[in-house]
Amino acid sequence: MNSSLSAGTGLSRRQILQLGGFAVGAVALAGCAPTSSQSGDAPLTPGAKPSGQISILDDNTNNVFKASAIAAFEKKTGIKVVTYQQGNFNDLHDKMATMFAAQDSSFDVVMTWAGWSAEFGQAGWLEELDASAVPKDLIQPALDAVSWRGKVYGLPKFVSVQTMFWNKELYQQAGLDPDAGPQNWDEFVATAKKLTTGDRYGYACDMGNPAGAYQNFLRMLLLNGGEMYDADYKPTFASDAGVEALSKLVDLLQVHKVMDPSSLQITNASDLADLFARGNTGMVFNWPFQYAVATAGAAKTSAATVGNGLIPGISVRSASIDGSEGFAINKFSKNKEAALAWLQFVTTGDVQMDIVKKEGWFPVSKTVLDEPAAQKALPILSTYKESTQYVTKRYGTPWSNELDQALSVQLINAMNGKTSPKDALTAAQKTAEDLVKKYLK
């Protein structure tokens, strides 16, 4: 998830941070709500023959649901989808938190990712699912996106892991082997320097909003063998590994000058994907949909010019961050069995194959992942399979939204040279420690 993937909104960074102030207030409401374990309700099981109607609140990541999946679902089940509303990912958290706090049942199904599954699930606002409701062939990272501390609060709609993309034509122009991506961080920096010419930079990223800033730091932390938390959720990211990781990220901008300065204003992965597709940067680390964008008809790049491989590591060979998304059921829904039927339908083979072929996301199903047709439609699936050998994490927690807000301020200050990486992470870790105490009682 998505993560920070969304259509561009034109919001300034100041407006984004002002929006975040409201988000913190909404999260505080979540901290006061009863947990699922306190509600005494049994986990939801599939109905014998669910019927009725449902309303769905989704982000604007996927188009296949509106284009074809809803009609297929209605035909197969007889359940009517009366409302399918899509919103900008950056706006949905507050909308959902307000809705849940008011016990509003307007939407039966809501999109989710690991952080919201943890936050809203722990607050008692998402319906816990019984094991009998969970398809048997789901990929574990997909299931992680809808789970928190052993409880499943939804079902996944796609899997997403970041990999590296490079422009083969720009590699050739720089005298580089177009078929070989850098194998470690030193090679990556050297490559980025050769790709940086005139007004074109070797590398770009999306740090322009809190979620994006967090994700870009987390990826660097994992590439350097670091951890956000220990086994008891004690924050550990201000470690030597974390400081070195942030320092190397800062150096891309301030010392090596290979990072596009607009990276600090790019607020979503869609804009980053467009930047790469236009041939305006040599390398990006992005979600799998990047391939589909880069090889679309309007792009300057093509399948023949897009290189894809593992993200090069600092102290480890590679690592990545997870952006898988799913759907969950509003605890206050009056149509829970029908809502569960939708969640289960989304994981089926036909829907998942459409997500692979038409949108470029990875499937949640092991069966579809192994389909030759999926590999043909999305060649970067081979890189995804290779990436499973290495650490891939997102650390979705009930305090993710608040931590993103606080950490992003410190990260941007470090990127702009206003504070040292060590001081930035030390301050952010203190905030994280307070959040853990607040939410894990």
N, C-alpha and C positions, 0 to 999 in steps of 0.2 A: 504494500500500500504504500501503495500506495501511499498510503504513503503520502508524499506531497504531490502526487500526480493529480492534476486537475486542469481544467481550461483556464486560460489567463483571465484575471479579474481586473487588472489595472490598478489594484490597490498598492499604495506606497508601503514601504517598510514601517513607517510610523503608524499608518492605519492598521496594518497587520498586528502590530504590537498592542494598539489600543483595543482591537478585537480580542486579543489574548487576555486583556484585563477582565473582560466579561467572562471569558472561558474559565479563569481561575475561580470566579464566584460560582459558576455553575458546578465546577468540580467540588467545591466546598459542600454543596448540597448533596453530592454523591456520597461524601464522607459521612453524612449524617443519616443516610438511609439505612434501613435494616438489610442485613445480608441475606442471601438466599437460604443459608443454613438456618437462619432465625425464622424464616417464613413457614417452615414445616411442610411445604408442598413437595410432593413426590416429583421426580424428574418426568418430563413429558415423554410419552410413548406414542408410537404411530396409531392413528385411528383405523378402525376396520374399513370404513369407507367415508373419508372426510368430504365435506360438501360446504357450500356457502360461498362467501366472497371475502377477498382480502385486499388490503392496500399496502403498497411497498414504497419505502423511502430508500433511495440508493444514491451513491455518488455518481459522477458522470464519467467513470472509467470505462464502462461497458455499454455498447450499443446493441449487442445481439439479443438482449432480453426484450427490449422494446420492438426490435425489428422482426423477431421470429419466435423467440422462446416463450413469450407470454401466450401467444396464440396457440402454440403447440401444447402448452400446459393446460390451457382451458379446454382444448379439444380432448385431451387425454383424461382429465380428471373431472371435468364439469364444474370446476371451481372458477369463479369469475374474479379477475383482477380488475377492480373498479378504479383503482388509482395506482399509477406507477410514476412516482415523482423523482427526478434526479436533481442533485444539488452539488455545488462546489465542495470538494472534500474539506477545504479549510473552514467552511461555514457550518458543516453538519454537526460537529461536536456540540456546539452551544444549542443548536436547534433540538437535538436529541435530549440533551441534559434537561432543558427546560420542559420538554414534553414529558419526560419520565417523572420529573419532580411534581408535575401537575397530575400524574396518573392518567395522562391523556392516551386514549386508545385509538386515535385517528389512524395511526399506521400499525399494522399487525407485524410487518417485517421491516427490519432496518439493516443497512449494511454495517459491517463491523471489521475491525482488524485487531491484532493482538492486544494493543493498549486499551481499546474500548471494550473488548471482551472482558478484560481484567477489571477495568474501572466500573463499568455498568453491571457486569455480572456480580462482582463482589457487593455492589450496592443493592442487589436484589431486583434490578430492573430488567434483566434478561431472563428468559425461561431456560432453565437447565434441561438438557436432553438426556434421556435414558440411553444406555449403550445400545439398546435395540433399535434406536432411531438413526444410528451412525452407520453409513455404508462401510463394508469391510475392506474395500480396496483403496481407501484414502491414503495419500502420501502424508507422512507425519508432519512435515512443515506446514502443510495446509491445515491439518487439524490443530496445530499449535496456535494458529491465528484466531481460533474460535474457542480457545480453552484458557483456563486459569486455575492453577493449583489443583489439578486433577479433575476439574469439572468442565464439561463441554457445554458451551452456551450458544452454539450455532453450528452451521455447516459451511465449508469453504466454497467460494465461487471460482477462484483461480489461485495458482501458485505464482509467486514472483520473487526472483532472486536477482540481484544486480550482477552483471558481468561487464567486461571491457569491450568497447567498440572503437575501431579506428578506421580512418579513411585511407584506403590503399593507394589512391591516386596521390594524396599528399605525402604518403610515405615514399612513393617512387620519386616524387619531385625533390624530396629531401635526401635521396640516396640511401633509403632504408629498405630492407626486405619487406615487401608488402604482405607477405604471408606469415610473418613471425612477429607476434607481439612481445613486448618486454617481459622478461621472466622474473625480475625483481625490481625493487624501488629505485636503485641506482640506474638501472637500464631505462626505467620509465622516465626519470628526470632527464637523462641524456637524450632520449628520444623526443621528449617535449621541447627541449631546447632547439633541436634541429627543425622541428615543425613550426616554431615560432618565428614568423617573418612579417615585417610591416605591421598591418593592422589585424593579422591573424595569429591566434594563440594556439599553442600545442595542446592545451587542456582547458576544459571548462566544467563547472559543476553548478549545483543549485542550492545556494545557502541563503536565499533571500527571505525565508520565513522560518519560524522556530523548528518545525518538523524537519525541514531540509537541513538546517544547520546541525541539528542533532544527528541526523543520518550520516552526514558527511564526516562528522567527528567519529561516530561509532565505527564506521567502516575503517577509518585510519587506526583506531584503537585495536580492532580485531586483526588488522594486517600486521600490527606490531605485537601480537600475542597477548594483548591486554584484555581485561574483563571490566564490565560496568559494575558488577556486584559479585560478592562471594556467595556461597551456598545459602547463607542466611539473609541475603539481600542487603548486606552491608556494602555501601558504595565504595568502589576501589578504583575508579577511573582517573583519579588524580595521582596515580602511581607513576613511577619513572617511565613505564611503558606508555602511559597516557600522555605525559608531558612531551616525550620524544615524538609521539604520533602527532600531536597538535603542532609542535614545532616544525615538523616536516610539511604539514599542510600550510602553515604560515609561510614557510620558505618558498613554496611554489609561487606565491603571490608577491612577497616582499623581496626575496633574495634572487631566486632564479628568474622571476618575472615571466613565467610560462603559463600562468593561470589568467584567463580572461577576467579582468576586473569586474565585468558585469556579473560574474558568478555570485557576488554578494547581493545582487538585486534580483537574480532569477529566482522566482518564487515557486516554480513547479517543474516537474520532470518533463512535462509536455513541451514547454518552451526550450528546455535543454535539448530535447529530441529534435525540435525544429532547427535549432542552431546547428546541430551536427548534420542534419539532412541537407541543409543549405551549403554545406562544405565550408563553414566558417570556423571550424575548430578541428584539430587533428584527432583528439581522443576524448572520450567521455566514459564514465562508469554509470550505467543506467539500467533501468528495468527492461525486461524482454521486449516490450512493445516498441522499443527503440528500433529494432530491426524492421518492423512493419512500416514505421514512419519513414525510415531512411531509404526504403525500397519502394515507396509509393510513387505514383505517376508524377506528382508535382515536385518530387525531390531531385536535387542535383546528383545525389548519390544513387547507387543501384546495388543489387545483390552482388554484382561482380566487384564492387568497390568497397564493400563493407566487411572489415575484418572483425572477428569476434573471438574472445578467449578469456581465460581466467584473469582476474584482477591481480596484478603483481604485488607481492607482499614485501614487508619491511624485514621482519624477523622470522616470518613464516612464508611458505611458498605462496599461499593465497588465503583469502577469507572473503566473506561477503555479508550483506545485510538482507534480511527477509522483508518482503512487502506484500505477503499474501493477504487476501481479503475474503470475507465471507458474508453470510446473512445470519441474523439472529431474530428471535421472536420477542416482541414487546411483552413484558410480564403482564401488562394490563389489557392485552388483546382479548377480544371476545371470540376470536376465530383461530385458536391455537392449532388445532389439528389440521385445518386447511393451510395455515401458515407453514406448518412442518412439511406438508406435502410439496409446497413450493421449494423449500430448502433442499429436500431430497431430489426433486426433479432437476435442479440446477447441477447436481453432481453427476447426472447420467451421461452416458457416452456421447449422444448426439449433441447435447448442449456444450459439453466440454470440447468436443472436436471443433465446433463452431468458434469457440473462444480461441482455440489454437490457430485455426485457419484464417479467421476474419479479423482477429484483434492482436494476435501475436503474444498471448499470455501462455504460461505453462499450465497444463491440466492438473486437476486435483486427484485424478484417478490414475493408479498404476497401470490399469488396462489401456487407457488412452495414451499414456506416456510411452508405452512400448509399441504402439501402432505405427507401422511403416508410413502410413498416410500423414501422421502427425509430424514425423521427422522430415518428410518431404516438404510439408507446408511451412515448417519452422525449423530450418537447419540448426539454429543455435540451441536446440534441445540437447545436442551432443555436449555443448559446453556446460549446460545445466547439470547433466548427469555427472560430468567430471567434477563440477564444483561441490557435489555432495560428499566428496572425500575430505573437504575442508570445513572449517567452522563457518556456520551461517546463523546469525542471531539478530534479533530485533529488541529483545528485552521489553516486551509489552507488559506494563504494570498499571495498577490503578492510578498511580501518580505520573504517568507518562506525559500527559498534557501539561501539567504544572512544571515538570522538570524541563520539558522542551522550551517553555517560556524563559525560565531562569537561565538555563545553560546557554541558550542561543545568544543572549545578551553578552555573556562572558566570551563566547567564541568569536562573535563579531568584533568585540573590543580587541581581542588578541589578533585577529586577522588584520585589523587596521593599525596595529602597533600601539594601541592605547594602554595595553597591559601585557605582561609576560604570559606565555602559555601556562607556566606553573601557577602564577597568581590567579589566573582565570579559572583553572580547574580546581584549585583549592577552595575558592569561593563557591563555585558551583557544587562541589562535593559536600560542603557544609549544608547547603540548601537541600541537597538530596538526602542527607542524613535526617534532617528534620521531617522531610516528606515521608520517609520510610516509617519513622516513629508515629506519624499522623495516621497512616493507612494500615500498618501492620501492628495491631494492638493485641 
